Amino acid sequence: MSEKEIKTILIIDDDPYIVQMIEMLLKLKGFNTITANNGIDAVQKIYKSNPDLVLLDVMMPKMNGYQVLRLIRGDPNLKSIPVIMLTAKVQEEDRLRGLLSGANFYLTKPFEMAALINKIEELVSSFNIENPVPLKRDIDIIEILSKSNDLLDKRIYELEIIGKIIETMTTTSDLDHILYEIASGVKTLLGFDRIWIALVNEEDNLLEGRVCLGHTADSDFIYTKIPIEANSKQPAVKAILNKNHLNVTNINKQLEISKEQLVGTKATAFLDVPIIIHEKALGVIRVDNFQSGEIITEDDIKQFTTFVNQAGLAIENAKTRNALINEKFHFEQTISDIDSGIIVMDQHKNITIYNSYLVKLLGISKELILNKSINNWINLIELQEDKFINALDDLMQQKVNNYQGIGKVKSKKDNSIIHMNLNSSLLQINDSEFRIVISIIDTTKETEGKKEIELKEKKYRILNQISESITQKTEVNALMETITNRTFPLFFNKEDKPKEPDFCSVLFYNELENALLITTCSERDRIDYYKRFVSIDPSSNCITAVAFREGRAKISNNVQKEYSYIGDEDIISEMSVPIKVNDKVVGVFDIQRRAKIPYSNDNFELFTSIGNLISIAYTNASLLKQAQDLSVTDELTSIHNRRYLNEVLQKEFNRSRRYGRDMSLIMLDIDNFKNYNDTHGHFQGDEILKGVAKILLNASRSEIDCTARFGGEEFMLVLPETDKKDALKTAERIRQLIENHPFLYREQQPLGKITASIGVASIPIDANDLHTLLERVDAALYFAKHNGRNLVVDAANIN
């Protein structure tokens, strides 16, 4: 490389061995390198040196990698710098979290150095930084923490507003009220001067304004109606027809019409974004800025997209709910006009009277009814109800006076199935003579209408449940499993044989393997098999890969012939819907059918709706997880903090008391820690704290126990369903692990090594309430500290 072409790489990692290896290889490749071993130092060097690429470790002291990345992406002068994240974490949601935060690539340790160097060269050569020479400056810790807190506050506020919108759309069918909440949320969070929402009126082919908040200089604009014409020059109509947003930063230069002709004048810059559901434009949301020189940025558009998706979902939910209300009203009006067929038979079972409606209803001639035996008539119309036949015999023998039941017959007119309500009554003429009067009410419309409405209500109920789960589930895999389990019953056919069920799954794209991998599916007993052995090449021609590449929902009722099918040989039909985050496809929602019953257009529309919900749910869950991680995790040690510990203590204590089970606490304090800090410095002291935290994590049960930093050099373990004997064993094992660990400079400590004093207390042995339990474990720790240190003390052995 020439001197002008030499690129600078910032390496951020707290492992000096990894830094040294990467730095050596990059210098051999002709790169300049800068290094940092903690998050604060990293941010300062990014502002100071403006590197061409950043290698960013996730687990670091001071600030973790996700926080550093959000600061980079949140600064307009730095946001285009390519970032590769390096981490020892292996969970799929960790990788997706890194990419969602804005990383260009995510590499899991241990990794091949050659692969890393190749990726660095690729990103450095392909990325054009929007501001090639931003202002280099010093930035102090106070400003860094302030920026980090501002980003967190904004993210939490955004989640609160999204939650309020979701709550509104699941509790009301008033569309204008829902749209008002969306407009209010957008205006409050993003600070635009005016928000306008218009919906498509298909009957009149008009774009009609429904809600407008903010600037009121041209109030007629709020409820304006714009014709939707192919040659329209109105930006809102163009956005609808092209199904793409239109960002106007200079009205005089970008528009084909004058500012006076523009619907909604006086704005200096505006953005029109179409509301798309099932690849159909339902309307448009416009945001306006009225300040001179103030434009709408790409970051504004990206954040605004989240609310547009919520608007699409809200409109669809409200329309579905209103359609159900209208259908129920129409249905009740219809069945009130149903007539009845009448049959009268004598004591010899011969039909003596009938009405014309009966002939019309059953499609048989009157010659086949009058003076015929009721048994012959029943066989003739193929009555499908044995109970009715038995009831007639009871009536004939005068065992009962009446009977009410249901039945089905096949019409002779068109072979259609007719549903009936059958009412039979015994009419006594004299001691030896009687008649049986049978009334037949056609309930076909009622029965089929009920089934149709019940199905729609079931679909709407499940869509509503999925919408509610967006706010209730924060862990991505649990959320996907909930949605999959609730989707499966909607598409399973009772007519299918038991061996031919539908198969529903969620697949996410893994960049390292360049494959779509199953994370959850309806066949729970085979999920481990699918996760290990089923992967789909996104460049293949199977329907799932095509939906992923094109970013569009796909349906096929002959998937084996129409696509290069990958999977079981007996699959016939398949639907795939892409899962999107900020318009980027991250996975696919897929359902397959083995039975020879094709998926209908209604099935496809419903499945696409659920796919859109998954996209929103996944985005919200990921954002919420980021905010929760920041609020419950100790930034230095990456274990839980005091706030989270307090919540767990109360929850586990209540559970222990409710079910009468043991619970133990281990409280630990690092011996002579101040001496170590004063001698070797706070940064080296931080390494001791991180090392002890890792020992505690490795010695505890990751799925059951809670490990937290209590404060300073004190730590606490909450051990649910653990008695005193097992707690003491765990505490002693921890004490030995710390004592034997090769901490740097340990031989210079007063005891010649790094040690810890530990107290142990349990319920119900040591206390019956939480406050007393905490006092007892603290007293045991205090006793250990003042009686030689490097001890485990049982609270039961001290006064």
Stockholm file with secondary structure:
# STOCKHOLM 1.0

chainA/1-799         MSEKEIKTILIIDDDPYIVQMIEMLLKLKGFNTITANNGIDAVQKIYKSNPDLVLLDVMMPKMNGYQVLRLIRGDPNLKSIPVIMLTAKVQEEDRLRGLLSGANFYLTKPFEMAALINKIEELVSSFNIENPVPLKRDIDIIEILSKSNDLLDKRIYELEIIGKIIETMTTTSDLDHILYEIASGVKTLLGFDRIWIALVNEEDNLLEGRVCLGHTADSDFIYTKIPIEANSKQPAVKAILNKNHLNVTNINKQLEISKEQLVGTKATAFLDVPIIIHEKALGVIRVDNFQSGEIITEDDIKQFTTFVNQAGLAIENAKTRNALINEKFHFEQTISDIDSGIIVMDQHKNITIYNSYLVKLLGISKELILNKSINNWINLIELQEDKFINALDDLMQQKVNNYQGIGKVKSKKDNSIIHMNLNSSLLQINDSEFRIVISIIDTTKETEGKKEIELKEKKYRILNQISESITQKTEVNALMETITNRTFPLFFNKEDKPKEPDFCSVLFYNELENALLITTCSERDRIDYYKRFVSIDPSSNCITAVAFREGRAKISNNVQKEYSYIGDEDIISEMSVPIKVNDKVVGVFDIQRRAKIPYSNDNFELFTSIGNLISIAYTNASLLKQAQDLSVTDELTSIHNRRYLNEVLQKEFNRSRRYGRDMSLIMLDIDNFKNYNDTHGHFQGDEILKGVAKILLNASRSEIDCTARFGGEEFMLVLPETDKKDALKTAERIRQLIENHPFLYREQQPLGKITASIGVASIPIDANDLHTLLERVDAALYFAKHNGRNLVVDAANIN
#=GR chainA/1-799 SS CCGGGCCEEEEECSCHHHHHHHHHHHHHTTCEEEEESSHHHHHHHHHHHCCSEEEEESSCSSSCHHHHHHHHHHSTTTTTSCEEEEESCCCHHHHHHHHHTTCSEEEESSCCHHHHHHHHHHHHHHCCCSSSSCCCCCCCHHHHHHHHHHHHHHHHHHHHHHHHHHHHHTTCCCHHHHHHHHHHHHHHHHCCSEEEEEEEETTTTEEEEEEEEECCTTGGGTTCEEECCTTCCCHHHHHHHHTSCEEESCHHHHCSSCTTTSSSCSCSEEEEEEEEETTEEEEEEEEEECSTTCCCCHHHHHHHHHHHHHHHHHHHHHHHHHHHHHHHHHHHHHHTTCCEEEEEECTTSBEEEECHHHHHHHTCCGGGTTTCBHHHHHHHTTCCCHHHHHHHHHHHTTSCSEEEEEEEEECTTTCCEEEEEEEEEEEECSSSCEEEEEEEEECHHHHHHHHHHHHHHHHHHHHHHHHHHHHHCCSHHHHHHHHHHHHHHHHCCTTSCTTCCCEEEEEEEETTTTEEEEEEESCGGGHHHHHHHCEECTTSCSHHHHHHHHTSCEEESSHHHHSCCCSCTTCCEEEEEEEEETTEEEEEEEEEECSSCCCCHHHHHHHHHHHHHHHHHHHHHHHHHHHHHHHHBCTTTSSBCHHHHHHHHHHHHHHHHHHTCCEEEEEEEETTHHHHHHHHCHHHHHHHHHHHHHHHHHHSCTTTCEEEEEETTEEEEEEETCCHHHHHHHHHHHHHHHHHSCCTTGGGSTTSSCCEEEEEEEETTTCSSHHHHHHHHHHHHHHHHTTTSSCEEEGGGCC
#=GC SS_cons         CCGGGCCEEEEECSCHHHHHHHHHHHHHTTCEEEEESSHHHHHHHHHHHCCSEEEEESSCSSSCHHHHHHHHHHSTTTTTSCEEEEESCCCHHHHHHHHHTTCSEEEESSCCHHHHHHHHHHHHHHCCCSSSSCCCCCCCHHHHHHHHHHHHHHHHHHHHHHHHHHHHHTTCCCHHHHHHHHHHHHHHHHCCSEEEEEEEETTTTEEEEEEEEECCTTGGGTTCEEECCTTCCCHHHHHHHHTSCEEESCHHHHCSSCTTTSSSCSCSEEEEEEEEETTEEEEEEEEEECSTTCCCCHHHHHHHHHHHHHHHHHHHHHHHHHHHHHHHHHHHHHHTTCCEEEEEECTTSBEEEECHHHHHHHTCCGGGTTTCBHHHHHHHTTCCCHHHHHHHHHHHTTSCSEEEEEEEEECTTTCCEEEEEEEEEEEECSSSCEEEEEEEEECHHHHHHHHHHHHHHHHHHHHHHHHHHHHHCCSHHHHHHHHHHHHHHHHCCTTSCTTCCCEEEEEEEETTTTEEEEEEESCGGGHHHHHHHCEECTTSCSHHHHHHHHTSCEEESSHHHHSCCCSCTTCCEEEEEEEEETTEEEEEEEEEECSSCCCCHHHHHHHHHHHHHHHHHHHHHHHHHHHHHHHHBCTTTSSBCHHHHHHHHHHHHHHHHHHTCCEEEEEEEETTHHHHHHHHCHHHHHHHHHHHHHHHHHHSCTTTCEEEEEETTEEEEEEETCCHHHHHHHHHHHHHHHHHSCCTTGGGSTTSSCCEEEEEEEETTTCSSHHHHHHHHHHHHHHHHTTTSSCEEEGGGCC
//
